Amino acid sequence: EVQLVESGGGLVKPGGSLRLSCAASGFTFSSYSMNWVRQAPGKGLEWVSSISSTSSYISYADSVKGRFTISRDNAENSLYLQMNSLRAEDMAVYYCARGRLACTGGTCYSDYWGQGALVTVSS
Amino acid sequence: EIVLTQSPGTLSLSPGERATLSCRASQSVSSSSLAWYQQKPGQAPRLLIYGASSRATGIPDRFSGSGSGTDFTLTISRLEPEDFAVYYCQQYGSSPGTFGPGTKVDIK
């Protein structure tokens, strides 16, 4: 059974940093692109970042470029999102999702999703 | 970036009725790269349809997708109680991939 479990969410002040993790199991993690998708409270879905299976291709939404960094450790079956210079508008539930197809620039669909990690940005 | 518009915003129907949800793109979606997701309160999205018309693993055949170019449709042939939720379309043919604002299907 495919499982994706996010951790690392919490309360952070504007300008602060947070690192999200996603532990994957039930599939060959190193064979798949992975995505981060977020959802602000009461709002829709927004693609944040994608990383290819070997980390060769990485892409970000313009809204987070230069502030967020996606990475993965295939030996540990883990995906990460380092979030710096956080803003109020970054407050959301962040989902880790398995990508199908290339995923460059978010050009893929996601067939499995984690339960999400809530990031609250407030002073 | 391709902007997706979903209509209606809310669809009020009774169990057993047919639901027709629309997703319109601001530009043609290449290779019918359009997916549909279902999301219930407090839960993660669930993939229903990809490639505009292919059902994801384990999705009942009452869910069907159609369309091409700029106009796409998700049809639920007979609503079951567990189908009342928010539905999002996503285009993944052009970078950046984008989602529509969602259609809420609620109980009439």
Interface residues (C-beta under 8 A of the other chain):
Chain A: V37 G44 L45 E46 W47 S59 A61 D62 Y95 R100 L101 T104 G105 G106 T107 C108 Y109 S110 D111 Y112 W113 G114 Q115 G116
Chain B: S33 A35 Y37 Q43 A44 P45 R46 L47 Y50 A56 T57 Y88 Q90 Y92 G93 S94 S95 P96 G97 T98 F99 G100 P101 G102
